[in-house]
Amino acid sequence: MNGEAWQQIAVYLLMLHGGAAMVTLLLLGALVPVHVLRAWRRGHNLVMGSVMVALNAILIVTAFGLYYLGSEAVRPWMSWVHLAFGVLLPALLALHIFLGRRQRA
């Protein structure tokens, strides 16, 4: 494969990532009244739940910054923060679910 093919693949992957992010925002919006507020009022899994809310907020803010801010001074560190927290998300989500189920049992 030549360089142009890889560039085209990267474009499609970035579009797929953006679409998945939009679906995730929709699901996060649904989680707030159904899951987050209810668990917060009951006092369930507060620490890990707060970590999950903060992590998702950081991902949303850095994604917004990467897409809309043209600052070349801010873009590199914002990209690294977004990447690092995005890689951490699956593990922390699994831990959040594990701790929540353990607390409920």
N, CA, C and O atoms as a printed pandas DataFrame, in Angstrom:
     atom_number atom_name residue_name chain_id  residue_number  x_coord  y_coord  z_coord
0              1         N          MET        A               1    0.839   -1.189    0.000
1              2        CA          MET        A               1    0.000    0.000    0.000
2              3         C          MET        A               1    0.878    1.244    0.000
3              4         O          MET        A               1    1.911    1.303    0.666
4              5         N          ASN        A               2    0.441    2.224   -0.759
5              6        CA          ASN        A               2    1.210    3.467   -0.814
6              7         C          ASN        A               2    0.735    4.443    0.263
7              8         O          ASN        A               2   -0.222    4.169    0.988
8              9         N          GLY        A               3    1.414    5.580    0.355
9             10        CA          GLY        A               3    1.101    6.572    1.378
10            11         C          GLY        A               3   -0.288    7.154    1.237
11            12         O          GLY        A               3   -0.942    7.459    2.234
12            13         N          GLU        A               4   -0.745    7.312    0.004
13            14        CA          GLU        A               4   -2.091    7.865   -0.211
14            15         C          GLU        A               4   -3.173    6.948    0.325
15            16         O          GLU        A               4   -4.165    7.416    0.883
16            17         N          ALA        A               5   -2.992    5.655    0.161
17            18        CA          ALA        A               5   -3.976    4.694    0.665
18            19         C          ALA        A               5   -4.053    4.766    2.182
19            20         O          ALA        A               5   -5.144    4.728    2.752
20            21         N          TRP        A               6   -2.899    4.871    2.843
21            22        CA          TRP        A               6   -2.893    4.972    4.297
22            23         C          TRP        A               6   -3.547    6.269    4.761
23            24         O          TRP        A               6   -4.239    6.290    5.779
24            25         N          GLN        A               7   -3.328    7.348    4.016
25            26        CA          GLN        A               7   -3.970    8.618    4.358
26            27         C          GLN        A               7   -5.486    8.500    4.246
27            28         O          GLN        A               7   -6.215    9.014    5.095
28            29         N          GLN        A               8   -5.955    7.834    3.216
29            30        CA          GLN        A               8   -7.398    7.655    3.043
30            31         C          GLN        A               8   -7.987    6.786    4.152
31            32         O          GLN        A               8   -9.082    7.055    4.647
32            33         N          ILE        A               9   -7.255    5.750    4.534
33            34        CA          ILE        A               9   -7.700    4.898    5.651
34            35         C          ILE        A               9   -7.774    5.724    6.936
35            36         O          ILE        A               9   -8.726    5.592    7.705
36            37         N          ALA        A              10   -6.776    6.570    7.169
37            38        CA          ALA        A              10   -6.769    7.423    8.365
38            39         C          ALA        A              10   -7.964    8.369    8.371
39            40         O          ALA        A              10   -8.565    8.607    9.419
40            41         N          VAL        A              11   -8.308    8.905    7.208
41            42        CA          VAL        A              11   -9.469    9.792    7.106
42            43         C          VAL        A              11  -10.742    9.045    7.478
43            44         O          VAL        A              11  -11.560    9.559    8.240
44            45         N          TYR        A              12  -10.916    7.838    6.948
45            46        CA          TYR        A              12  -12.111    7.054    7.253
46            47         C          TYR        A              12  -12.170    6.658    8.733
47            48         O          TYR        A              12  -13.240    6.670    9.340
48            49         N          LEU        A              13  -11.023    6.311    9.303
49            50        CA          LEU        A              13  -10.990    5.965   10.729
50            51         C          LEU        A              13  -11.336    7.174   11.597
51            52         O          LEU        A              13  -12.020    7.038   12.612
52            53         N          LEU        A              14  -10.868    8.345   11.203
53            54        CA          LEU        A              14  -11.187    9.552   11.951
54            55         C          LEU        A              14  -12.677    9.878   11.850
55            56         O          LEU        A              14  -13.279   10.323   12.828
56            57         N          MET        A              15  -13.267    9.665   10.693
57            58        CA          MET        A              15  -14.706    9.875   10.527
58            59         C          MET        A              15  -15.489    8.869   11.372
59            60         O          MET        A              15  -16.488    9.231   11.994
60            61         N          LEU        A              16  -15.054    7.631   11.398
61            62        CA          LEU        A              16  -15.697    6.599   12.211
62            63         C          LEU        A              16  -15.594    6.956   13.695
63            64         O          LEU        A              16  -16.556    6.795   14.446
64            65         N          HIS        A              17  -14.431    7.438   14.108
65            66        CA          HIS        A              17  -14.217    7.861   15.490
66            67         C          HIS        A              17  -15.159    9.016   15.844
67            68         O          HIS        A              17  -15.745    9.026   16.927
68            69         N          GLY        A              18  -15.305    9.975   14.950
69            70        CA          GLY        A              18  -16.212   11.104   15.189
70            71         C          GLY        A              18  -17.657   10.654   15.298
71            72         O          GLY        A              18  -18.391   11.135   16.161
72            73         N          GLY        A              19  -18.074    9.737   14.435
73            74        CA          GLY        A              19  -19.431    9.203   14.512
74            75         C          GLY        A              19  -19.675    8.453   15.805
75            76         O          GLY        A              19  -20.727    8.599   16.427
76            77         N          ALA        A              20  -18.702    7.650   16.211
77            78        CA          ALA        A              20  -18.819    6.917   17.479
78            79         C          ALA        A              20  -18.875    7.889   18.653
79            80         O          ALA        A              20  -19.575    7.643   19.634
80            81         N          ALA        A              21  -18.140    8.988   18.553
81            82        CA          ALA        A              21  -18.167   10.002   19.612
82            83         C          ALA        A              21  -19.552   10.635   19.714
83            84         O          ALA        A              21  -20.035   10.898   20.816
84            85         N          MET        A              22  -20.187   10.878   18.582
85            86        CA          MET        A              22  -21.541   11.459   18.612
86            87         C          MET        A              22  -22.536   10.510   19.270
87            88         O          MET        A              22  -23.381   10.942   20.054
88            89         N          VAL        A              23  -22.441    9.235   18.959
89            90        CA          VAL        A              23  -23.314    8.238   19.595
90            91         C          VAL        A              23  -23.020    8.173   21.093
91            92         O          VAL        A              23  -23.940    8.067   21.904
92            93         N          THR        A              24  -21.751    8.236   21.456
93            94        CA          THR        A              24  -21.366    8.208   22.863
94            95         C          THR        A              24  -21.930    9.413   23.607
95            96         O          THR        A              24  -22.399    9.276   24.737
96            97         N          LEU        A              25  -21.891   10.594   22.985
97            98        CA          LEU        A              25  -22.475   11.777   23.617
98            99         C          LEU        A              25  -23.973   11.598   23.847
99           100         O          LEU        A              25  -24.503   12.001   24.883
100          101         N          LEU        A              26  -24.638   10.998   22.888
101          102        CA          LEU        A              26  -26.066   10.715   23.030
102          103         C          LEU        A              26  -26.302    9.779   24.215
103          104         O          LEU        A              26  -27.186   10.022   25.036
104          105         N          LEU        A              27  -25.515    8.717   24.301
105          106        CA          LEU        A              27  -25.660    7.754   25.405
106          107         C          LEU        A              27  -25.303    8.374   26.752
107          108         O          LEU        A              27  -25.961    8.094   27.754
108          109         N          LEU        A              28  -24.274    9.209   26.786
109          110        CA          LEU        A              28  -23.910    9.883   28.035
110          111         C          LEU        A              28  -25.031   10.808   28.492
111          112         O          LEU        A              28  -25.317   10.901   29.686
112          113         N          GLY        A              29  -25.660   11.486   27.550
113          114        CA          GLY        A              29  -26.788   12.345   27.894
114          115         C          GLY        A              29  -27.944   11.550   28.474
115          116         O          GLY        A              29  -28.645   12.030   29.364
116          117         N          ALA        A              30  -28.147   10.343   27.978
117          118        CA          ALA        A              30  -29.213    9.486   28.506
118          119         C          ALA        A              30  -28.829    8.916   29.872
119          120         O          ALA        A              30  -29.702    8.656   30.699
120          121         N          LEU        A              31  -27.545    8.721   30.112
121          122        CA          LEU        A              31  -27.090    8.151   31.387
122          123         C          LEU        A              31  -27.261    9.111   32.556
123          124         O          LEU        A              31  -27.443    8.673   33.692
124          125         N          VAL        A              32  -27.207   10.399   32.298
125          126        CA          VAL        A              32  -27.254   11.361   33.399
126          127         C          VAL        A              32  -28.541   11.235   34.208
127          128         O          VAL        A              32  -28.458   11.020   35.417
128          129         N          PRO        A              33  -29.731   11.358   33.607
129          130        CA          PRO        A              33  -30.936   11.251   34.443
130          131         C          PRO        A              33  -31.249    9.819   34.885
131          132         O          PRO        A              33  -31.811    9.611   35.960
132          133         N          VAL        A              34  -30.893    8.846   34.070
133          134        CA          VAL        A              34  -31.289    7.465   34.338
134          135         C          VAL        A              34  -30.337    6.770   35.311
135          136         O          VAL        A              34  -30.777    5.984   36.149
136          137         N          HIS        A              35  -29.067    7.047   35.210
137          138        CA          HIS        A              35  -28.077    6.298   35.980
138          139         C          HIS        A              35  -27.310    7.196   36.963
139          140         O          HIS        A              35  -27.248    6.902   38.157
140          141         N          VAL        A              36  -26.747    8.257   36.469
141          142        CA          VAL        A              36  -25.832    9.068   37.284
142          143         C          VAL        A              36  -26.567    9.731   38.447
143          144         O          VAL        A              36  -26.150    9.593   39.597
144          145         N          LEU        A              37  -27.649   10.445   38.164
145          146        CA          LEU        A              37  -28.358   11.151   39.234
146          147         C          LEU        A              37  -28.948   10.189   40.254
147          148         O          LEU        A              37  -28.906   10.447   41.457
148          149         N          ARG        A              38  -29.494    9.091   39.777
149          150        CA          ARG        A              38  -30.079    8.104   40.689
150          151         C          ARG        A              38  -29.010    7.513   41.614
151          152         O          ARG        A              38  -29.221    7.407   42.822
152          153         N          ALA        A              39  -27.858    7.129   41.040
153          154        CA          ALA        A              39  -26.776    6.560   41.847
154          155         C          ALA        A              39  -26.201    7.599   42.803
155          156         O          ALA        A              39  -25.853    7.277   43.939
156          157         N          TRP        A              40  -26.103    8.835   42.346
157          158        CA          TRP        A              40  -25.574    9.898   43.197
158          159         C          TRP        A              40  -26.469   10.113   44.418
159          160         O          TRP        A              40  -25.974   10.246   45.537
160          161         N          ARG        A              41  -27.791   10.148   44.200
161          162        CA          ARG        A              41  -28.732   10.339   45.313
162          163         C          ARG        A              41  -28.674    9.187   46.311
163          164         O          ARG        A              41  -28.840    9.395   47.513
164          165         N          ARG        A              42  -28.441    7.992   45.822
165          166        CA          ARG        A              42  -28.372    6.823   46.696
166          167         C          ARG        A              42  -27.002    6.651   47.344
167          168         O          ARG        A              42  -26.851    5.869   48.283
168          169         N          GLY        A              43  -26.013    7.373   46.850
169          170        CA          GLY        A              43  -24.668    7.265   47.402
170          171         C          GLY        A              43  -23.908    6.039   46.918
171          172         O          GLY        A              43  -23.005    5.557   47.602
172          173         N          HIS        A              44  -24.269    5.533   45.747
173          174        CA          HIS        A              44  -23.622    4.326   45.211
174          175         C          HIS        A              44  -22.437    4.686   44.322
175          176         O          HIS        A              44  -22.551    5.524   43.427
176          177         N          ASN        A              45  -21.310    4.051   44.574
177          178        CA          ASN        A              45  -20.129    4.120   43.709
178          179         C          ASN        A              45  -19.735    5.562   43.381
179          180         O          ASN        A              45  -19.434    5.884   42.232
180          181         N          LEU        A              46  -19.740    6.418   44.391
181          182        CA          LEU        A              46  -19.535    7.855   44.171
182          183         C          LEU        A              46  -18.145    8.201   43.654
183          184         O          LEU        A              46  -18.009    9.030   42.755
184          185         N          VAL        A              47  -17.116    7.580   44.208
185          186        CA          VAL        A              47  -15.751    7.939   43.799
186          187         C          VAL        A              47  -15.509    7.552   42.347
187          188         O          VAL        A              47  -15.083    8.380   41.542
188          189         N          MET        A              48  -15.777    6.309   42.018
189          190        CA          MET        A              48  -15.525    5.860   40.649
190          191         C          MET        A              48  -16.494    6.518   39.669
191          192         O          MET        A              48  -16.129    6.792   38.525
192          193         N          GLY        A              49  -17.720    6.770   40.110
193          194        CA          GLY        A              49  -18.671    7.478   39.256
194          195         C          GLY        A              49  -18.195    8.891   38.953
195          196         O          GLY        A              49  -18.325    9.367   37.826
196          197         N          SER        A              50  -17.646    9.557   39.959
197          198        CA          SER        A              50  -17.105   10.907   39.757
198          199         C          SER        A              50  -15.910   10.878   38.804
199          200         O          SER        A              50  -15.746   11.764   37.965
200          201         N          VAL        A              51  -15.083    9.847   38.948
201          202        CA          VAL        A              51  -13.940    9.686   38.039
202          203         C          VAL        A              51  -14.438    9.512   36.605
203          204         O          VAL        A              51  -13.875   10.091   35.676
204          205         N          MET        A              52  -15.489    8.718   36.426
205          206        CA          MET        A              52  -16.029    8.487   35.082
206          207         C          MET        A              52  -16.618    9.768   34.488
207          208         O          MET        A              52  -16.424   10.050   33.305
208          209         N          VAL        A              53  -17.327   10.534   35.295
209          210        CA          VAL        A              53  -17.891   11.801   34.811
210          211         C          VAL        A              53  -16.757   12.753   34.424
211          212         O          VAL        A              53  -16.805   13.380   33.366
212          213         N          ALA        A              54  -15.747   12.858   35.276
213          214        CA          ALA        A              54  -14.616   13.749   34.990
214          215         C          ALA        A              54  -13.853   13.300   33.750
215          216         O          ALA        A              54  -13.476   14.125   32.918
216          217         N          LEU        A              55  -13.627   12.006   33.626
217          218        CA          LEU        A              55  -12.908   11.472   32.466
218          219         C          LEU        A              55  -13.653   11.782   31.171
219          220         O          LEU        A              55  -13.052   12.226   30.192
220          221         N          ASN        A              56  -14.954   11.548   31.171
221          222        CA          ASN        A              56  -15.737   11.838   29.976
222          223         C          ASN        A              56  -15.786   13.335   29.686
223          224         O          ASN        A              56  -15.777   13.741   28.524
224          225         N          ALA        A              57  -15.838   14.154   30.729
225          226        CA          ALA        A              57  -15.808   15.604   30.525
226          227         C          ALA        A              57  -14.486   16.039   29.897
227          228         O          ALA        A              57  -14.472   16.885   29.003
228          229         N          ILE        A              58  -13.391   15.473   30.354
229          230        CA          ILE        A              58  -12.079   15.793   29.788
230          231         C          ILE        A              58  -12.022   15.362   28.322
231          232         O          ILE        A              58  -11.507   16.096   27.480
232          233         N          LEU        A              59  -12.545   14.184   28.018
233          234        CA          LEU        A              59  -12.564   13.727   26.623
234          235         C          LEU        A              59  -13.403   14.653   25.746
235          236         O          LEU        A              59  -13.020   14.954   24.616
236          237         N          ILE        A              60  -14.537   15.102   26.258
237          238        CA          ILE        A              60  -15.399   16.002   25.486
238          239         C          ILE        A              60  -14.717   17.342   25.254
239          240         O          ILE        A              60  -14.731   17.863   24.138
240          241         N          VAL        A              61  -14.124   17.897   26.293
241          242        CA          VAL        A              61  -13.457   19.201   26.169
242          243         C          VAL        A              61  -12.253   19.118   25.226
243          244         O          VAL        A              61  -12.068   19.992   24.379
244          245         N          THR        A              62  -11.444   18.081   25.367
245          246        CA          THR        A              62  -10.271   17.969   24.488
246          247         C          THR        A              62  -10.682   17.671   23.045
247          248         O          THR        A              62  -10.029   18.138   22.112
248          249         N          ALA        A              63  -11.750   16.903   22.850
249          250        CA          ALA        A              63  -12.232   16.654   21.483
250          251         C          ALA        A              63  -12.711   17.953   20.858
251          252         O          ALA        A              63  -12.413   18.233   19.697
252          253         N          PHE        A              64  -13.453   18.749   21.625
253          254        CA          PHE        A              64  -13.906   20.049   21.142
254          255         C          PHE        A              64  -12.714   20.916   20.765
255          256         O          PHE        A              64  -12.694   21.550   19.710
256          257         N          GLY        A              65  -11.720   20.930   21.650
257          258        CA          GLY        A              65  -10.530   21.726   21.384
258          259         C          GLY        A              65   -9.770   21.264   20.159
259          260         O          GLY        A              65   -9.297   22.086   19.375
260          261         N          LEU        A              66   -9.647   19.957   19.984
261          262        CA          LEU        A              66   -8.939   19.432   18.817
262          263         C          LEU        A              66   -9.677   19.760   17.525
263          264         O          LEU        A              66   -9.052   20.014   16.496
264          265         N          TYR        A              67  -10.993   19.754   17.578
265          266        CA          TYR        A              67  -11.779   19.983   16.363
266          267         C          TYR        A              67  -11.929   21.465   16.039
267          268         O          TYR        A              67  -11.869   21.855   14.873
268          269         N          TYR        A              68  -12.126   22.301   17.076
269          270        CA          TYR        A              68  -12.475   23.689   16.820
270          271         C          TYR        A              68  -11.376   24.700   17.079
271          272         O          TYR        A              68  -11.400   25.781   16.490
272          273         N          LEU        A              69  -10.413   24.394   17.937
273          274        CA          LEU        A              69   -9.352   25.354   18.205
274          275         C          LEU        A              69   -8.206   25.151   17.230
275          276         O          LEU        A              69   -7.739   24.029   17.036
276          277         N          GLY        A              70   -7.767   26.206   16.633
277          278        CA          GLY        A              70   -6.693   26.109   15.654
278          279         C          GLY        A              70   -5.322   26.392   16.235
279          280         O          GLY        A              70   -4.340   26.466   15.498
280          281         N          SER        A              71   -5.244   26.549   17.536
281          282        CA          SER        A              71   -3.988   26.925   18.179
282          283         C          SER        A              71   -2.964   25.793   18.077
283          284         O          SER        A              71   -3.184   24.697   18.594
284          285         N          GLU        A              72   -1.872   26.064   17.422
285          286        CA          GLU        A              72   -0.810   25.062   17.306
286          287         C          GLU        A              72   -0.022   24.928   18.606
287          288         O          GLU        A              72    0.713   23.956   18.784
288          289         N          ALA        A              73   -0.166   25.886   19.510
289          290        CA          ALA        A              73    0.508   25.796   20.803
290          291         C          ALA        A              73   -0.223   24.819   21.727
291          292         O          ALA        A              73    0.410   24.113   22.512
292          293         N          VAL        A              74   -1.533   24.781   21.636
293          294        CA          VAL        A              74   -2.341   23.962   22.535
294          295         C          VAL        A              74   -2.604   22.570   21.958
295          296         O          VAL        A              74   -2.727   21.599   22.704
296          297         N          ARG        A              75   -2.687   22.479   20.654
297          298        CA          ARG        A              75   -3.091   21.236   19.994
298          299         C          ARG        A              75   -2.253   20.007   20.374
299          300         O          ARG        A              75   -2.841   18.960   20.644
300          301         N          PRO        A              76   -0.925   20.072   20.410
301          302        CA          PRO        A              76   -0.150   18.854   20.730
302          303         C          PRO        A              76   -0.453   18.284   22.119
303          304         O          PRO        A              76   -0.654   17.077   22.252
304          305         N          TRP        A              77   -0.488   19.129   23.153
305          306        CA          TRP        A              77   -0.755   18.589   24.497
306          307         C          TRP        A              77   -2.199   18.134   24.620
307          308         O          TRP        A              77   -2.485   17.158   25.314
308          309         N          MET        A              78   -3.121   18.836   23.950
309          310        CA          MET        A              78   -4.516   18.420   23.996
310          311         C          MET        A              78   -4.701   17.067   23.325
311          312         O          MET        A              78   -5.505   16.249   23.773
312          313         N          SER        A              79   -3.964   16.838   22.267
313          314        CA          SER        A              79   -4.018   15.561   21.565
314          315         C          SER        A              79   -3.525   14.430   22.460
315          316         O          SER        A              79   -4.129   13.358   22.507
316          317         N          TRP        A              80   -2.418   14.676   23.175
317          318        CA          TRP        A              80   -1.881   13.647   24.071
318          319         C          TRP        A              80   -2.812   13.372   25.246
319          320         O          TRP        A              80   -2.980   12.220   25.645
320          321         N          VAL        A              81   -3.412   14.409   25.798
321          322        CA          VAL        A              81   -4.356   14.230   26.902
322          323         C          VAL        A              81   -5.560   13.420   26.415
323          324         O          VAL        A              81   -6.003   12.492   27.091
324          325         N          HIS        A              82   -6.082   13.773   25.248
325          326        CA          HIS        A              82   -7.242   13.071   24.689
326          327         C          HIS        A              82   -6.899   11.593   24.433
327          328         O          HIS        A              82   -7.691   10.702   24.741
328          329         N          LEU        A              83   -5.751   11.358   23.886
329          330        CA          LEU        A              83   -5.324    9.986   23.598
330          331         C          LEU        A              83   -5.141    9.180   24.889
331          332         O          LEU        A              83   -5.607    8.044   24.984
332          333         N          ALA        A              84   -4.475    9.758   25.866
333          334        CA          ALA        A              84   -4.211    9.044   27.120
334          335         C          ALA        A              84   -5.513    8.699   27.851
335          336         O          ALA        A              84   -5.694    7.571   28.308
336          337         N          PHE        A              85   -6.406    9.668   27.955
337          338        CA          PHE        A              85   -7.667    9.409   28.658
338          339         C          PHE        A              85   -8.568    8.474   27.853
339          340         O          PHE        A              85   -9.325    7.692   28.428
340          341         N          GLY        A              86   -8.489    8.554   26.538
341          342        CA          GLY        A              86   -9.265    7.634   25.701
342          343         C          GLY        A              86   -8.792    6.196   25.848
343          344         O          GLY        A              86   -9.602    5.270   25.824
344          345         N          VAL        A              87   -7.498    6.006   25.998
345          346        CA          VAL        A              87   -6.956    4.660   26.195
346          347         C          VAL        A              87   -7.317    4.139   27.593
347          348         O          VAL        A              87   -7.548    2.943   27.768
348          349         N          LEU        A              88   -7.366    5.026   28.573
349          350        CA          LEU        A              88   -7.724    4.638   29.947
350          351         C          LEU        A              88   -9.209    4.308   30.099
351          352         O          LEU        A              88   -9.581    3.523   30.972
352          353         N          LEU        A              89  -10.048    4.891   29.269
353          354        CA          LEU        A              89  -11.498    4.773   29.434
354          355         C          LEU        A              89  -12.012    3.337   29.550
355          356         O          LEU        A              89  -12.766    3.060   30.482
356          357         N          PRO        A              90  -11.652    2.410   28.663
357          358        CA          PRO        A              90  -12.207    1.053   28.798
358          359         C          PRO        A              90  -11.857    0.379   30.122
359          360         O          PRO        A              90  -12.704   -0.285   30.720
360          361         N          ALA        A              91  -10.630    0.541   30.582
361          362        CA          ALA        A              91  -10.220   -0.085   31.845
362          363         C          ALA        A              91  -10.963    0.539   33.022
363          364         O          ALA        A              91  -11.414   -0.173   33.920
364          365         N          LEU        A              92  -11.093    1.854   33.021
365          366        CA          LEU        A              92  -11.792    2.520   34.117
366          367         C          LEU        A              92  -13.287    2.230   34.082
367          368         O          LEU        A              92  -13.919    2.132   35.134
368          369         N          LEU        A              93  -13.859    2.093   32.897
369          370        CA          LEU        A              93  -15.268    1.720   32.794
370          371         C          LEU        A              93  -15.490    0.319   33.354
371          372         O          LEU        A              93  -16.454    0.087   34.083
372          373         N          ALA        A              94  -14.604   -0.613   33.020
373          374        CA          ALA        A              94  -14.711   -1.975   33.562
374          375         C          ALA        A              94  -14.582   -1.958   35.079
375          376         O          ALA        A              94  -15.323   -2.659   35.768
376          377         N          LEU        A              95  -13.650   -1.166   35.611
377          378        CA          LEU        A              95  -13.483   -1.058   37.059
378          379         C          LEU        A              95  -14.731   -0.447   37.696
379          380         O          LEU        A              95  -15.171   -0.904   38.751
380          381         N          HIS        A              96  -15.301    0.572   37.074
381          382        CA          HIS        A              96  -16.521    1.211   37.577
382          383         C          HIS        A              96  -17.666    0.196   37.662
383          384         O          HIS        A              96  -18.384    0.145   38.660
384          385         N          ILE        A              97  -17.826   -0.594   36.629
385          386        CA          ILE        A              97  -18.887   -1.611   36.612
386          387         C          ILE        A              97  -18.618   -2.668   37.689
387          388         O          ILE        A              97  -19.525   -3.056   38.425
388          389         N          PHE        A              98  -17.381   -3.123   37.775
389          390        CA          PHE        A              98  -17.009   -4.130   38.778
390          391         C          PHE        A              98  -17.297   -3.638   40.194
391          392         O          PHE        A              98  -17.925   -4.340   40.986
392          393         N          LEU        A              99  -16.837   -2.431   40.504
393          394        CA          LEU        A              99  -17.035   -1.883   41.851
394          395         C          LEU        A              99  -18.519   -1.637   42.139
395          396         O          LEU        A              99  -18.981   -1.855   43.259
396          397         N          GLY        A             100  -19.252   -1.191   41.140
397          398        CA          GLY        A             100  -20.682   -0.964   41.329
398          399         C          GLY        A             100  -21.434   -2.250   41.607
399          400         O          GLY        A             100  -22.307   -2.284   42.474
400          401         N          ARG        A             101  -21.107   -3.304   40.883
401          402        CA          ARG        A             101  -21.759   -4.599   41.109
402          403         C          ARG        A             101  -21.360   -5.196   42.453
403          404         O          ARG        A             101  -22.182   -5.807   43.137
404          405         N          ARG        A             102  -20.109   -5.020   42.826
405          406        CA          ARG        A             102  -19.633   -5.542   44.104
406          407         C          ARG        A             102  -20.303   -4.820   45.269
407          408         O          ARG        A             102  -20.651   -5.433   46.278
408          409         N          GLN        A             103  -20.477   -3.519   45.114
409          410        CA          GLN        A             103  -21.103   -2.729   46.162
410          411         C          GLN        A             103  -22.585   -3.095   46.312
411          412         O          GLN        A             103  -23.125   -3.100   47.419
412          413         N          ARG        A             104  -23.220   -3.396   45.200
413          414        CA          ARG        A             104  -24.642   -3.739   45.205
414          415         C          ARG        A             104  -24.903   -5.116   45.824
415          416         O          ARG        A             104  -25.944   -5.352   46.436
416          417         N          ALA        A             105  -23.936   -6.012   45.651
417          418        CA          ALA        A             105  -24.120   -7.403   46.141
418          419         C          ALA        A             105  -24.033   -7.525   47.636
419          420         O          ALA        A             105  -24.168   -8.623   48.174
